[in-house]
Amino acid sequence: MKNKYLLIFIAISFITAENLFNISSEKLDKVSKKYGKKAVQRVQLWDKVIEKAKGQDILYQLKYVNDFFNKVKYLRDSDHWGQNDYWASPFEFLGTGAGDCEDYAIAKYFTLRQLGVPDEKLRITYVKLKQRGTKYEQAHMVLTYYHKPTSTPIVLDNVNKKLKLASKRPDLTPVYSFNANGLWQAKNKGRTSVKVGENNLKNWKSMMSRI
């Protein structure tokens, strides 16, 4: 009987840690205990996405990462976390299998950083999203990629799921943007921006403490 249980334990351990390249088995074990088997499968897929995207050109990486996370279910913070505004870590996002706009942007940001994309080329951008056919604007977040500091950024979005230059997204009006190392305020209706300091956003610090 003891041997039977030992074999089961070994089999489970093999499944949860199988073919991990970029995520530690300790992290996966925590996901398993907190969120269950399906969450483990989602994190394993994430690990494979990172591995497959390594060494590919940047447009491939942007599209592949964008497409992967955009398959995750959208759920408002109030329904998901019982809070008006909760920034989930990538493990919480994939662990629960749902999230809202900032969770998509954050997960894409950390994945591209894992792939070696420099921090200065990535910003999580808070925008006003104009609803089609109306004058109503909704608070929204996207990830933006700058090939050069003066380049028009590429937008990675969970609403309009195709990669597009910001100049091709007249429905988005940038307000501010940030990454791990700074905070920028949008100017000239989002055409330019100015760095206003370090990233001291409360929600960012809270999220980072949970990674």
N, C-alpha and C positions, 0 to 999 in steps of 0.2 A: 504493500500500500504506500509506504514511504517513497519507494522508487517511482510509483505512478505520479505522485504529487510533484516529485522532483522533475520529472520529464515535462509535466504541464508547465511548471514554473520556467524551465529552460525555454520551452516553446514560446511562451508569452514574452519573455525577455528578448528572444530573437526577433519576434514580430515587431516589437516597439522600437528596437534599436537597429532594425534592418536597413542597410544601405544608407546610413546617415553620413552626409559629407560636410555639412555646414552648421548643423544644429546638434548640440550635445545631447547625449542620452539622458543626462540629468534633467535637462529642460523638457525633453519629451516625456520623461517619467512624471514630472510635475503636471504637465498637460493631461496625461492619462488619468492621474488621480483626481484632478479637479474637474475635467470636462468629459472624460470618457473616450471610448474607442473611436468614434467618428471624428472627434477632434484630433486624435493622434494621426488618423489618416490624412486629414487636411494639412497638418504640419509636415507630414512626410512628403506630401505633394509639393508643398512650398520648398522644402529642401531640394527636391528634384528640379524644380523650376530654377532655383539659384544655380545648381550644378550645370544644368543644360545651357543656361544663358552665359556662363563664364566664357570669356574669350570671343564672344560674338560682337559684332559692331553695335554701336550705341543705339541706333534706331531699332534694331532687333530686340535689344534688351528692354528699351522703353515699351515697345509694343507687347512683348511677351509678359512682362511684369504687369502692365496695365490690364491686359486681357485676363490674366490669372485672377487678380484680386477683384475685378469687376464681376466675376461670377459669384462672389459671396453675396448673400442676401442682405438687402437694405432694411434697416430697422431703426426708427428714431430712438434717441437716447431715453426719452421719457417712457417709451414702451419697453426698451431693452434693459436699461439700468435703473429706471425709476428716478432719473435726474434730468434736468433741463440740458446740461452740457457735460458729457463725460468723454474724455479722450482715451480711447483704449490703446493698449500696447498691441503690437502685431500678434503676440501670443494670445491675448484676450480676444482680439478680433477673430482669429482663426479658431481659437478654442471654443468660443460660443457660436461661431458660424454666422455671425451677423454684425452689422454696425452701420454707422452713418457716414456722411461725407468726409469728416476729418479722419476717421479710422481708415478709410481707403487711402487717403493721401499719406498718412503716417506710415502705413504698411508698405506702400510703394517706395516711399523715401528710404526707409531702412533697408529694404531689399536692394535697391540700387546702390546704396552705400556699401552694402555687403559685396556687391559686384565690382566695387572699386571706383564707382563714379565719384569724383571729388565733391566735397560738401558745397564748395562755392558755386557749383553748377546746378544745385538743387535748392528749391524753396517751396515750402508749403504756403500756399497763397489763399488768404481769405478774400472772397469776392462777393459781389452782389450779382445774383443770377436772375436775369430778366425772364419772366415766364412768357412763353410764346403766345402772341395774340393779346397780351395784356400790358399794362403799365406796372404791374406788381413785380417787385424785386425780392428775392429770397436770399437769406444768408447762406453761404456755401463755401466749401473749401476744395481746392484742387492742388495737384502737384505740378510745378513748373520746372522745366529743364532749360538751362541757358548754355548753349554750346560755347559762346564767348560772353564776357560781361556785357557787351553792347548788343548782343543778338536778341532778336525777338524770340521769346521762350516758346517751347512746345508745351502744350497743356495735356496733362494726364487726368482724366475726369471720369467719374462713375455715372454721370448723367448723359453727356454726349461721349460715348465710349471710344470714338475714333481719335487718334492722335491728330491734333491740329495746332497750327501756330496761333498764338494769342491774337494776332491780327485778324484771324479768321473766326474769332469768337466774339462778335459784337454783343452777344448776350451776357458777357462777363465784364464786370467793372471791378478791377482790383482795389482793395482798401489797404491791406498791409500784407507782408510776407515774412517768413522766417525760416531758419534752419537751426542746426545745433549751435551755430556760432554767431548769430546775429538776427536783428529785427529791422525791417525796411518799411517805410511808409510810402505808399503810392502817390505819385504826383501827376499832374497833367492828364487826368482821367485815366490813369494807369499806364500811360505811355512811358513814363520814367519812374524811378523810385530813388529814395535816399535812405542810407543806413542811419538809424536813429539810436543804435546802441546794441547791447547784448540781448539775448533771448531770455528774458526773465518772466515769461508768461507762466502764470500759476498752473494752468492745465498741463502745459508741457513738462514742468518740473514734477508734477504729480505723476504723470504718465511715465517719465523716465525712472522714477523711484520704484516702479513696478516691473521694469524690464529685468 
